Amino acid sequence: MANRWLALLGFIALTLLAASLGGAATATSVGTWYQELAKPEWNPPRWLFGPVWTMLYLMMAVAVWRVWRHREHPDRLRALRWFFAQLALNTLWSFLFFGLRRPDLAFIEIVVLWAAIVTTGLKFWRIDRPAALLWLPYVLWVSFASVLNGTVWWLNR
């Protein structure tokens, strides 16, 4: 039983590490370059992103942990691979958008990220439905972020 909770802490640490890496790329530009870009009226306030992403990363960790616990499920390893792939893509987006200041490349990447997130959610659904439901806010937020990314790119081309 202790290993189970230790694994949850490990998944939380892993997702927060990904968040920290993305945050490092974001920190250099969010208060300067990003503020200068033309953005749509429906762009969320800057203070909202931190709390939303923190909750999403924690929900991701619990979701993947729930899937990880199904050791006997034949699709478990495939679902875990998709999870790790989307987590890497998630981190890459921050480097493209904020680090390189390339909304165009970030938009292409976020479309791929969105597909990986949806695929991961579908894999989770087959293994553990509560995990997939925990995944749904992430799908919705990245759907919104994709439209926002595309709009920012369009307005600043």
N, C-alpha and C positions, 0 to 999 in steps of 0.2 A: 504493500500500500504506500509506503514512503517513496518508493521509486516512481510511482504514478504522480505524486505531487512534485517530486523533484523534476520530472519530465515537464510538467506544466511550467515550473519556474524556468526551465531551460528554453522552452518555446517563447515564453514572455521575454526572456533576455535576448533571444535571437531576433524577435521582431523589433524590440527596442533598439538593438544594435543597428538593424537596417534603418530604423527611423533616425538614429543619430547620424549615420552616414549620409542619408539624404538631407538631414538638417544642416550638416556641415556645408554642403553645397549650396543650400538655400540661404544660409545666414549671410553669405557674402554679397547677395544681390537683392534680398527681399526688401531691405530698407532703403535701397538706393535705386538701382536699375529698374526693378519691378515697379516702384512708385512712379517712375517717369513714363511708363508705358500707357498707351490708351487702353482703357478697359471698359467693358460694358457696365451699364448702370446696375445690373444685378450681380456684379462682382461682390462676393462676401467681404465683410470687414476683415482686416488683417488678423485681429485677435481671435477670430473664430477658427482658423486653420489648426492651430496647436491643439486645442481641446478635442476637435473632431478627429484629427489624426491619432491622437493618443488613444481615444476610445476605439477607433478602428483597429489599431495595432493590437490592443489588448483583446478585442473580439477575434481577430485573426489568430492570435496565440491560443485562445481557448478552443476555437474551431479546429485548428490543426491538431491540437492535443487530443481532442475527442476522436478524431480520425485515427491518430497514431495508436490509440488504445485498442483498436480493432485489429489486433495482430493477425488473426486468422482470415481476415477478409482478403480475397484474391486481388482486389483493386487497390488495396491500401498503399503499396509502394508506388504505384502509378500516381495516385492522388498526392502523395507526399512529394514526388518529383515535380508535379505541377505546382504545388505550393511553393517549393523553393525557387522554381523558375520565375513565377510571378513576383516573388519577393525581390529577386535580383532585378527584374524589370522595373519594379516599383522604385527601387533605389536609383537605377539608371536614369529614370525620368527626371529626378531632381538635378542630377548632374548635367543633363542635356538642357533643361529649361533654365535653371538658375546658374549653374556652373559655367556652361558654355554660352549662355544667353541666346539659345537657339530655339525659340518657340516652334519653328517649322519642323526641326528634327524631333523635338519633344512631342509634337502632335502625331507624327508618324509612329513614334514609339508608344505613345499612350493608346493608340488603336490596337497595337499588338498586346500591350499590357491588359487592356480591357478584355480582349479575347482570351488571354491566359487566365484572368480572374474568373470569367464566366465558366470556362472549362473546368477550373479548379472547383468552383461551386457545384457544378454538375457532378463531378467525381465525388465530392463530399456528400451530395444528396444520396448517392447510391450506397454510401457506407454508413452515414450518420446524419439523419435529417436535422436534428437540432444544430449540428455543426454547419450545415448548409444555410440554415436560417440565421445563424450568427454571421454568416458570410454576406448575406443580402445587403446590409447597409454599406458595406465596402463596394459592392457592385454599383449600387445607386450613387454613392459619392464619386466614384471614378467615372461613372457615366456623366455626371454633372461636370467634373473636372475636365473631361475630354471636350465637352462643348465649350467650356471656358477657355481651355488651351487653344482650341481652334479659333475662337472669337478673338482672343488676344493676338494670335498670329495674324489673322485677317486685318484687324484694325491697325497693326503696326508694320505691315509689309512694305 
